Amino acid sequence: MLNLKWKNAETIRKVKCINTDAKKYLVSNVLTVGQEYEVKNETEEFIFVIDNTGNVGGYYKEYFE
Protein backbone atom coordinates (compact mmCIF):
# COMPACT_ATOMS: atom_id res chain seq x y z
CA MET A 1 0.00 0.00 0.00
CA LEU A 2 1.53 3.24 -1.16
CA ASN A 3 -0.20 5.38 1.45
CA LEU A 4 1.90 3.73 4.18
CA LYS A 5 5.05 5.15 2.55
CA TRP A 6 3.76 8.72 2.12
CA LYS A 7 4.99 9.92 5.52
CA ASN A 8 8.61 9.28 4.54
CA ALA A 9 8.14 10.28 0.89
CA GLU A 10 9.62 13.41 -0.62
CA THR A 11 7.59 16.56 -0.04
CA ILE A 12 5.90 17.77 -3.23
CA ARG A 13 5.35 21.34 -1.99
CA LYS A 14 4.08 23.25 1.02
CA VAL A 15 0.59 24.69 1.43
CA LYS A 16 -0.83 27.14 3.93
CA CYS A 17 -4.05 26.38 5.82
CA ILE A 18 -6.57 29.22 5.31
CA ASN A 19 -9.60 27.86 7.20
CA THR A 20 -10.90 24.95 9.27
CA ASP A 21 -14.62 25.62 8.74
CA ALA A 22 -15.75 22.12 7.84
CA LYS A 23 -19.44 21.42 7.27
CA LYS A 24 -19.37 17.73 8.07
CA TYR A 25 -16.07 16.84 9.77
CA LEU A 26 -14.06 18.30 12.64
CA VAL A 27 -10.68 19.40 11.27
CA SER A 28 -9.79 22.20 13.67
CA ASN A 29 -8.10 19.73 16.02
CA VAL A 30 -5.63 18.54 13.33
CA LEU A 31 -5.14 21.69 11.20
CA THR A 32 -4.17 25.18 12.34
CA VAL A 33 -5.07 28.29 10.35
CA GLY A 34 -1.94 30.07 9.12
CA GLN A 35 0.35 27.07 9.48
CA GLU A 36 2.17 25.55 6.50
CA TYR A 37 1.93 21.81 5.84
CA GLU A 38 4.05 19.48 3.69
CA VAL A 39 2.12 17.95 0.78
CA LYS A 40 2.89 14.26 0.34
CA ASN A 41 0.30 13.42 -2.33
CA GLU A 42 -2.49 15.16 -4.20
CA THR A 43 -5.62 14.23 -6.17
CA GLU A 44 -8.23 16.36 -7.93
CA GLU A 45 -10.26 16.80 -4.74
CA PHE A 46 -7.88 16.09 -1.85
CA ILE A 47 -4.46 17.07 -0.55
CA PHE A 48 -2.61 14.62 1.67
CA VAL A 49 -0.45 16.44 4.25
CA ILE A 50 1.33 15.70 7.49
CA ASP A 51 -1.07 17.28 9.98
CA ASN A 52 -0.69 18.33 13.63
CA THR A 53 -0.84 14.70 14.80
CA GLY A 54 2.32 13.89 12.83
CA ASN A 55 0.48 11.50 10.51
CA VAL A 56 -0.59 11.85 6.88
CA GLY A 57 -4.20 12.93 6.51
CA GLY A 58 -6.32 13.67 3.46
CA TYR A 59 -8.22 16.97 3.39
CA TYR A 60 -10.31 18.88 0.87
CA LYS A 61 -8.33 21.45 -1.10
CA GLU A 62 -10.67 24.20 0.13
CA TYR A 63 -8.76 24.32 3.44
CA PHE A 64 -5.49 25.37 1.75
CA GLU A 65 -4.08 28.00 -0.60
PDB file of N, CA, C and O in Angstrom:
ATOM      1  N   MET A   1       0.837  -1.184   0.000  1.00  0.00           N
ATOM      2  CA  MET A   1       0.000   0.000   0.000  1.00  0.00           C
ATOM      3  C   MET A   1       0.880   1.245   0.000  1.00  0.00           C
ATOM      4  O   MET A   1       1.692   1.452   0.901  1.00  0.00           O
ATOM      5  N   LEU A   2       0.704   2.049  -1.008  1.00  0.00           N
ATOM      6  CA  LEU A   2       1.532   3.237  -1.161  1.00  0.00           C
ATOM      7  C   LEU A   2       1.306   4.266  -0.071  1.00  0.00           C
ATOM      8  O   LEU A   2       2.238   4.972   0.312  1.00  0.00           O
ATOM      9  N   ASN A   3       0.081   4.365   0.440  1.00  0.00           N
ATOM     10  CA  ASN A   3      -0.203   5.381   1.448  1.00  0.00           C
ATOM     11  C   ASN A   3       0.593   5.162   2.738  1.00  0.00           C
ATOM     12  O   ASN A   3       0.751   6.108   3.510  1.00  0.00           O
ATOM     13  N   LEU A   4       1.087   3.984   2.995  1.00  0.00           N
ATOM     14  CA  LEU A   4       1.896   3.727   4.185  1.00  0.00           C
ATOM     15  C   LEU A   4       3.303   4.317   4.028  1.00  0.00           C
ATOM     16  O   LEU A   4       3.997   4.515   5.025  1.00  0.00           O
ATOM     17  N   LYS A   5       3.727   4.596   2.812  1.00  0.00           N
ATOM     18  CA  LYS A   5       5.054   5.146   2.546  1.00  0.00           C
ATOM     19  C   LYS A   5       5.035   6.665   2.387  1.00  0.00           C
ATOM     20  O   LYS A   5       6.098   7.278   2.290  1.00  0.00           O
ATOM     21  N   TRP A   6       3.865   7.285   2.357  1.00  0.00           N
ATOM     22  CA  TRP A   6       3.763   8.720   2.118  1.00  0.00           C
ATOM     23  C   TRP A   6       4.440   9.557   3.190  1.00  0.00           C
ATOM     24  O   TRP A   6       4.997  10.609   2.878  1.00  0.00           O
ATOM     25  N   LYS A   7       4.408   9.125   4.433  1.00  0.00           N
ATOM     26  CA  LYS A   7       4.985   9.920   5.522  1.00  0.00           C
ATOM     27  C   LYS A   7       6.475  10.157   5.303  1.00  0.00           C
ATOM     28  O   LYS A   7       6.984  11.234   5.614  1.00  0.00           O
ATOM     29  N   ASN A   8       7.169   9.168   4.775  1.00  0.00           N
ATOM     30  CA  ASN A   8       8.609   9.279   4.539  1.00  0.00           C
ATOM     31  C   ASN A   8       8.939   9.704   3.116  1.00  0.00           C
ATOM     32  O   ASN A   8      10.111   9.855   2.772  1.00  0.00           O
ATOM     33  N   ALA A   9       7.921   9.899   2.288  1.00  0.00           N
ATOM     34  CA  ALA A   9       8.140  10.276   0.891  1.00  0.00           C
ATOM     35  C   ALA A   9       8.613  11.722   0.789  1.00  0.00           C
ATOM     36  O   ALA A   9       8.490  12.504   1.731  1.00  0.00           O
ATOM     37  N   GLU A  10       9.149  12.049  -0.362  1.00  0.00           N
ATOM     38  CA  GLU A  10       9.618  13.408  -0.621  1.00  0.00           C
ATOM     39  C   GLU A  10       8.432  14.372  -0.636  1.00  0.00           C
ATOM     40  O   GLU A  10       7.362  14.050  -1.152  1.00  0.00           O
ATOM     41  N   THR A  11       8.633  15.539  -0.071  1.00  0.00           N
ATOM     42  CA  THR A  11       7.585  16.557  -0.036  1.00  0.00           C
ATOM     43  C   THR A  11       7.422  17.168  -1.418  1.00  0.00           C
ATOM     44  O   THR A  11       8.401  17.594  -2.030  1.00  0.00           O
ATOM     45  N   ILE A  12       6.186  17.211  -1.912  1.00  0.00           N
ATOM     46  CA  ILE A  12       5.901  17.774  -3.231  1.00  0.00           C
ATOM     47  C   ILE A  12       5.993  19.294  -3.184  1.00  0.00           C
ATOM     48  O   ILE A  12       6.643  19.911  -4.028  1.00  0.00           O
ATOM     49  N   ARG A  13       5.343  19.888  -2.203  1.00  0.00           N
ATOM     50  CA  ARG A  13       5.349  21.336  -1.991  1.00  0.00           C
ATOM     51  C   ARG A  13       4.770  21.608  -0.613  1.00  0.00           C
ATOM     52  O   ARG A  13       4.399  20.677   0.102  1.00  0.00           O
ATOM     53  N   LYS A  14       4.692  22.865  -0.241  1.00  0.00           N
ATOM     54  CA  LYS A  14       4.076  23.246   1.022  1.00  0.00           C
ATOM     55  C   LYS A  14       2.848  24.090   0.740  1.00  0.00           C
ATOM     56  O   LYS A  14       2.833  24.885  -0.199  1.00  0.00           O
ATOM     57  N   VAL A  15       1.815  23.914   1.558  1.00  0.00           N
ATOM     58  CA  VAL A  15       0.591  24.693   1.425  1.00  0.00           C
ATOM     59  C   VAL A  15       0.258  25.315   2.772  1.00  0.00           C
ATOM     60  O   VAL A  15       0.641  24.801   3.823  1.00  0.00           O
ATOM     61  N   LYS A  16      -0.454  26.420   2.723  1.00  0.00           N
ATOM     62  CA  LYS A  16      -0.835  27.141   3.934  1.00  0.00           C
ATOM     63  C   LYS A  16      -2.319  26.910   4.196  1.00  0.00           C
ATOM     64  O   LYS A  16      -3.139  27.025   3.285  1.00  0.00           O
ATOM     65  N   CYS A  17      -2.662  26.586   5.429  1.00  0.00           N
ATOM     66  CA  CYS A  17      -4.054  26.380   5.820  1.00  0.00           C
ATOM     67  C   CYS A  17      -4.734  27.744   5.952  1.00  0.00           C
ATOM     68  O   CYS A  17      -4.235  28.623   6.655  1.00  0.00           O
ATOM     69  N   ILE A  18      -5.880  27.921   5.272  1.00  0.00           N
ATOM     70  CA  ILE A  18      -6.570  29.215   5.314  1.00  0.00           C
ATOM     71  C   ILE A  18      -7.872  29.171   6.114  1.00  0.00           C
ATOM     72  O   ILE A  18      -8.385  30.215   6.516  1.00  0.00           O
ATOM     73  N   ASN A  19      -8.416  27.959   6.351  1.00  0.00           N
ATOM     74  CA  ASN A  19      -9.602  27.856   7.202  1.00  0.00           C
ATOM     75  C   ASN A  19      -9.783  26.427   7.683  1.00  0.00           C
ATOM     76  O   ASN A  19      -9.234  25.486   7.109  1.00  0.00           O
ATOM     77  N   THR A  20     -10.558  26.281   8.743  1.00  0.00           N
ATOM     78  CA  THR A  20     -10.900  24.955   9.271  1.00  0.00           C
ATOM     79  C   THR A  20     -12.408  24.848   9.459  1.00  0.00           C
ATOM     80  O   THR A  20     -12.886  24.111  10.321  1.00  0.00           O
ATOM     81  N   ASP A  21     -13.152  25.595   8.641  1.00  0.00           N
ATOM     82  CA  ASP A  21     -14.615  25.617   8.736  1.00  0.00           C
ATOM     83  C   ASP A  21     -15.217  24.470   7.941  1.00  0.00           C
ATOM     84  O   ASP A  21     -15.686  24.667   6.820  1.00  0.00           O
ATOM     85  N   ALA A  22     -15.206  23.295   8.506  1.00  0.00           N
ATOM     86  CA  ALA A  22     -15.748  22.120   7.835  1.00  0.00           C
ATOM     87  C   ALA A  22     -17.236  21.989   8.127  1.00  0.00           C
ATOM     88  O   ALA A  22     -17.684  22.234   9.247  1.00  0.00           O
ATOM     89  N   LYS A  23     -17.995  21.599   7.106  1.00  0.00           N
ATOM     90  CA  LYS A  23     -19.438  21.425   7.268  1.00  0.00           C
ATOM     91  C   LYS A  23     -19.765  20.110   7.945  1.00  0.00           C
ATOM     92  O   LYS A  23     -20.685  20.040   8.760  1.00  0.00           O
ATOM     93  N   LYS A  24     -19.013  19.059   7.614  1.00  0.00           N
ATOM     94  CA  LYS A  24     -19.370  17.726   8.067  1.00  0.00           C
ATOM     95  C   LYS A  24     -18.382  17.126   9.072  1.00  0.00           C
ATOM     96  O   LYS A  24     -18.780  16.363   9.953  1.00  0.00           O
ATOM     97  N   TYR A  25     -17.108  17.465   8.944  1.00  0.00           N
ATOM     98  CA  TYR A  25     -16.072  16.840   9.767  1.00  0.00           C
ATOM     99  C   TYR A  25     -15.361  17.872  10.632  1.00  0.00           C
ATOM    100  O   TYR A  25     -15.311  19.051  10.281  1.00  0.00           O
ATOM    101  N   LEU A  26     -14.818  17.439  11.747  1.00  0.00           N
ATOM    102  CA  LEU A  26     -14.059  18.303  12.640  1.00  0.00           C
ATOM    103  C   LEU A  26     -12.584  18.254  12.226  1.00  0.00           C
ATOM    104  O   LEU A  26     -11.921  17.232  12.399  1.00  0.00           O
ATOM    105  N   VAL A  27     -12.078  19.358  11.681  1.00  0.00           N
ATOM    106  CA  VAL A  27     -10.680  19.395  11.266  1.00  0.00           C
ATOM    107  C   VAL A  27      -9.862  20.394  12.072  1.00  0.00           C
ATOM    108  O   VAL A  27      -8.640  20.448  11.928  1.00  0.00           O
ATOM    109  N   SER A  28     -10.510  21.178  12.909  1.00  0.00           N
ATOM    110  CA  SER A  28      -9.792  22.203  13.673  1.00  0.00           C
ATOM    111  C   SER A  28      -8.845  21.616  14.715  1.00  0.00           C
ATOM    112  O   SER A  28      -7.961  22.318  15.205  1.00  0.00           O
ATOM    113  N   ASN A  29      -9.014  20.345  15.058  1.00  0.00           N
ATOM    114  CA  ASN A  29      -8.100  19.735  16.024  1.00  0.00           C
ATOM    115  C   ASN A  29      -6.858  19.135  15.363  1.00  0.00           C
ATOM    116  O   ASN A  29      -5.939  18.716  16.066  1.00  0.00           O
ATOM    117  N   VAL A  30      -6.808  19.083  14.026  1.00  0.00           N
ATOM    118  CA  VAL A  30      -5.632  18.544  13.332  1.00  0.00           C
ATOM    119  C   VAL A  30      -5.000  19.530  12.356  1.00  0.00           C
ATOM    120  O   VAL A  30      -3.893  19.292  11.872  1.00  0.00           O
ATOM    121  N   LEU A  31      -5.686  20.633  12.060  1.00  0.00           N
ATOM    122  CA  LEU A  31      -5.139  21.685  11.205  1.00  0.00           C
ATOM    123  C   LEU A  31      -5.198  23.011  11.936  1.00  0.00           C
ATOM    124  O   LEU A  31      -6.133  23.252  12.700  1.00  0.00           O
ATOM    125  N   THR A  32      -4.219  23.874  11.719  1.00  0.00           N
ATOM    126  CA  THR A  32      -4.168  25.181  12.340  1.00  0.00           C
ATOM    127  C   THR A  32      -4.122  26.243  11.250  1.00  0.00           C
ATOM    128  O   THR A  32      -3.285  26.184  10.349  1.00  0.00           O
ATOM    129  N   VAL A  33      -5.025  27.211  11.338  1.00  0.00           N
ATOM    130  CA  VAL A  33      -5.069  28.290  10.349  1.00  0.00           C
ATOM    131  C   VAL A  33      -3.762  29.073  10.396  1.00  0.00           C
ATOM    132  O   VAL A  33      -3.284  29.440  11.469  1.00  0.00           O
ATOM    133  N   GLY A  34      -3.190  29.324   9.218  1.00  0.00           N
ATOM    134  CA  GLY A  34      -1.942  30.074   9.121  1.00  0.00           C
ATOM    135  C   GLY A  34      -0.695  29.217   9.102  1.00  0.00           C
ATOM    136  O   GLY A  34       0.381  29.711   8.765  1.00  0.00           O
ATOM    137  N   GLN A  35      -0.806  27.959   9.451  1.00  0.00           N
ATOM    138  CA  GLN A  35       0.354  27.074   9.483  1.00  0.00           C
ATOM    139  C   GLN A  35       0.570  26.440   8.106  1.00  0.00           C
ATOM    140  O   GLN A  35      -0.387  26.171   7.379  1.00  0.00           O
ATOM    141  N   GLU A  36       1.831  26.207   7.761  1.00  0.00           N
ATOM    142  CA  GLU A  36       2.174  25.550   6.502  1.00  0.00           C
ATOM    143  C   GLU A  36       2.332  24.055   6.737  1.00  0.00           C
ATOM    144  O   GLU A  36       2.847  23.626   7.770  1.00  0.00           O
ATOM    145  N   TYR A  37       1.881  23.265   5.761  1.00  0.00           N
ATOM    146  CA  TYR A  37       1.934  21.814   5.840  1.00  0.00           C
ATOM    147  C   TYR A  37       2.619  21.251   4.607  1.00  0.00           C
ATOM    148  O   TYR A  37       2.498  21.804   3.513  1.00  0.00           O
ATOM    149  N   GLU A  38       3.344  20.143   4.785  1.00  0.00           N
ATOM    150  CA  GLU A  38       4.047  19.479   3.695  1.00  0.00           C
ATOM    151  C   GLU A  38       3.077  18.580   2.937  1.00  0.00           C
ATOM    152  O   GLU A  38       2.416  17.730   3.535  1.00  0.00           O
ATOM    153  N   VAL A  39       2.990  18.768   1.621  1.00  0.00           N
ATOM    154  CA  VAL A  39       2.118  17.945   0.777  1.00  0.00           C
ATOM    155  C   VAL A  39       2.874  16.683   0.384  1.00  0.00           C
ATOM    156  O   VAL A  39       3.971  16.750  -0.171  1.00  0.00           O
ATOM    157  N   LYS A  40       2.281  15.541   0.676  1.00  0.00           N
ATOM    158  CA  LYS A  40       2.890  14.261   0.344  1.00  0.00           C
ATOM    159  C   LYS A  40       2.261  13.617  -0.888  1.00  0.00           C
ATOM    160  O   LYS A  40       2.919  12.854  -1.595  1.00  0.00           O
ATOM    161  N   ASN A  41       0.984  13.923  -1.148  1.00  0.00           N
ATOM    162  CA  ASN A  41       0.302  13.422  -2.332  1.00  0.00           C
ATOM    163  C   ASN A  41      -0.888  14.324  -2.599  1.00  0.00           C
ATOM    164  O   ASN A  41      -1.339  15.057  -1.718  1.00  0.00           O
ATOM    165  N   GLU A  42      -1.395  14.262  -3.832  1.00  0.00           N
ATOM    166  CA  GLU A  42      -2.493  15.155  -4.204  1.00  0.00           C
ATOM    167  C   GLU A  42      -3.368  14.486  -5.261  1.00  0.00           C
ATOM    168  O   GLU A  42      -2.862  13.806  -6.154  1.00  0.00           O
ATOM    169  N   THR A  43      -4.675  14.681  -5.155  1.00  0.00           N
ATOM    170  CA  THR A  43      -5.618  14.232  -6.168  1.00  0.00           C
ATOM    171  C   THR A  43      -6.413  15.450  -6.624  1.00  0.00           C
ATOM    172  O   THR A  43      -6.118  16.571  -6.210  1.00  0.00           O
ATOM    173  N   GLU A  44      -7.409  15.245  -7.465  1.00  0.00           N
ATOM    174  CA  GLU A  44      -8.231  16.364  -7.930  1.00  0.00           C
ATOM    175  C   GLU A  44      -8.964  17.051  -6.785  1.00  0.00           C
ATOM    176  O   GLU A  44      -9.118  18.272  -6.785  1.00  0.00           O
ATOM    177  N   GLU A  45      -9.414  16.268  -5.813  1.00  0.00           N
ATOM    178  CA  GLU A  45     -10.259  16.802  -4.745  1.00  0.00           C
ATOM    179  C   GLU A  45      -9.547  16.946  -3.401  1.00  0.00           C
ATOM    180  O   GLU A  45      -9.926  17.792  -2.591  1.00  0.00           O
ATOM    181  N   PHE A  46      -8.529  16.137  -3.157  1.00  0.00           N
ATOM    182  CA  PHE A  46      -7.885  16.088  -1.850  1.00  0.00           C
ATOM    183  C   PHE A  46      -6.398  16.410  -1.912  1.00  0.00           C
ATOM    184  O   PHE A  46      -5.738  16.229  -2.936  1.00  0.00           O
ATOM    185  N   ILE A  47      -5.894  16.894  -0.778  1.00  0.00           N
ATOM    186  CA  ILE A  47      -4.457  17.072  -0.555  1.00  0.00           C
ATOM    187  C   ILE A  47      -4.106  16.236   0.671  1.00  0.00           C
ATOM    188  O   ILE A  47      -4.791  16.306   1.692  1.00  0.00           O
ATOM    189  N   PHE A  48      -3.058  15.458   0.572  1.00  0.00           N
ATOM    190  CA  PHE A  48      -2.606  14.622   1.674  1.00  0.00           C
ATOM    191  C   PHE A  48      -1.383  15.281   2.300  1.00  0.00           C
ATOM    192  O   PHE A  48      -0.340  15.399   1.657  1.00  0.00           O
ATOM    193  N   VAL A  49      -1.511  15.710   3.552  1.00  0.00           N
ATOM    194  CA  VAL A  49      -0.455  16.445   4.245  1.00  0.00           C
ATOM    195  C   VAL A  49      -0.142  15.771   5.574  1.00  0.00           C
ATOM    196  O   VAL A  49      -0.921  14.966   6.082  1.00  0.00           O
ATOM    197  N   ILE A  50       1.017  16.120   6.122  1.00  0.00           N
ATOM    198  CA  ILE A  50       1.335  15.703   7.492  1.00  0.00           C
ATOM    199  C   ILE A  50       0.698  16.746   8.405  1.00  0.00           C
ATOM    200  O   ILE A  50       1.124  17.901   8.428  1.00  0.00           O
ATOM    201  N   ASP A  51      -0.318  16.337   9.152  1.00  0.00           N
ATOM    202  CA  ASP A  51      -1.075  17.275   9.982  1.00  0.00           C
ATOM    203  C   ASP A  51      -0.473  17.420  11.374  1.00  0.00           C
ATOM    204  O   ASP A  51       0.637  16.949  11.622  1.00  0.00           O
ATOM    205  N   ASN A  52      -1.194  18.066  12.278  1.00  0.00           N
ATOM    206  CA  ASN A  52      -0.687  18.330  13.630  1.00  0.00           C
ATOM    207  C   ASN A  52      -0.461  17.070  14.455  1.00  0.00           C
ATOM    208  O   ASN A  52       0.252  17.121  15.457  1.00  0.00           O
ATOM    209  N   THR A  53      -1.046  15.946  14.065  1.00  0.00           N
ATOM    210  CA  THR A  53      -0.837  14.695  14.795  1.00  0.00           C
ATOM    211  C   THR A  53       0.474  14.017  14.399  1.00  0.00           C
ATOM    212  O   THR A  53       0.923  13.083  15.063  1.00  0.00           O
ATOM    213  N   GLY A  54       1.086  14.497  13.307  1.00  0.00           N
ATOM    214  CA  GLY A  54       2.320  13.890  12.826  1.00  0.00           C
ATOM    215  C   GLY A  54       2.086  12.784  11.818  1.00  0.00           C
ATOM    216  O   GLY A  54       3.040  12.166  11.346  1.00  0.00           O
ATOM    217  N   ASN A  55       0.829  12.524  11.481  1.00  0.00           N
ATOM    218  CA  ASN A  55       0.475  11.501  10.512  1.00  0.00           C
ATOM    219  C   ASN A  55      -0.031  12.141   9.225  1.00  0.00           C
ATOM    220  O   ASN A  55      -0.378  13.322   9.206  1.00  0.00           O
ATOM    221  N   VAL A  56      -0.071  11.361   8.157  1.00  0.00           N
ATOM    222  CA  VAL A  56      -0.591  11.846   6.881  1.00  0.00           C
ATOM    223  C   VAL A  56      -2.107  11.767   6.911  1.00  0.00           C
ATOM    224  O   VAL A  56      -2.684  10.728   7.233  1.00  0.00           O
ATOM    225  N   GLY A  57      -2.740  12.876   6.573  1.00  0.00           N
ATOM    226  CA  GLY A  57      -4.196  12.927   6.506  1.00  0.00           C
ATOM    227  C   GLY A  57      -4.632  13.552   5.197  1.00  0.00           C
ATOM    228  O   GLY A  57      -3.936  14.403   4.644  1.00  0.00           O
ATOM    229  N   GLY A  58      -5.789  13.128   4.700  1.00  0.00           N
ATOM    230  CA  GLY A  58      -6.323  13.665   3.457  1.00  0.00           C
ATOM    231  C   GLY A  58      -7.404  14.693   3.746  1.00  0.00           C
ATOM    232  O   GLY A  58      -8.336  14.421   4.502  1.00  0.00           O
ATOM    233  N   TYR A  59      -7.284  15.865   3.149  1.00  0.00           N
ATOM    234  CA  TYR A  59      -8.217  16.972   3.394  1.00  0.00           C
ATOM    235  C   TYR A  59      -8.631  17.602   2.077  1.00  0.00           C
ATOM    236  O   TYR A  59      -7.876  17.585   1.105  1.00  0.00           O
ATOM    237  N   TYR A  60      -9.850  18.163   2.049  1.00  0.00           N
ATOM    238  CA  TYR A  60     -10.310  18.877   0.869  1.00  0.00           C
ATOM    239  C   TYR A  60      -9.373  20.045   0.571  1.00  0.00           C
ATOM    240  O   TYR A  60      -8.812  20.646   1.487  1.00  0.00           O
ATOM    241  N   LYS A  61      -9.210  20.359  -0.695  1.00  0.00           N
ATOM    242  CA  LYS A  61      -8.326  21.445  -1.100  1.00  0.00           C
ATOM    243  C   LYS A  61      -8.820  22.798  -0.629  1.00  0.00           C
ATOM    244  O   LYS A  61      -8.040  23.748  -0.564  1.00  0.00           O
ATOM    245  N   GLU A  62     -10.114  22.910  -0.296  1.00  0.00           N
ATOM    246  CA  GLU A  62     -10.675  24.199   0.127  1.00  0.00           C
ATOM    247  C   GLU A  62     -10.079  24.722   1.434  1.00  0.00           C
ATOM    248  O   GLU A  62     -10.258  25.897   1.757  1.00  0.00           O
ATOM    249  N   TYR A  63      -9.375  23.880   2.191  1.00  0.00           N
ATOM    250  CA  TYR A  63      -8.757  24.322   3.439  1.00  0.00           C
ATOM    251  C   TYR A  63      -7.393  24.986   3.232  1.00  0.00           C
ATOM    252  O   TYR A  63      -6.835  25.559   4.168  1.00  0.00           O
ATOM    253  N   PHE A  64      -6.855  24.912   2.015  1.00  0.00           N
ATOM    254  CA  PHE A  64      -5.494  25.370   1.752  1.00  0.00           C
ATOM    255  C   PHE A  64      -5.437  26.358   0.600  1.00  0.00           C
ATOM    256  O   PHE A  64      -6.346  26.425  -0.228  1.00  0.00           O
ATOM    257  N   GLU A  65      -4.341  27.133   0.561  1.00  0.00           N
ATOM    258  CA  GLU A  65      -4.082  28.004  -0.596  1.00  0.00           C
ATOM    259  C   GLU A  65      -2.752  27.644  -1.203  1.00  0.00           C
ATOM    260  O   GLU A  65      -2.338  28.254  -2.188  1.00  0.00           O
TER     261      GLU A  65
END
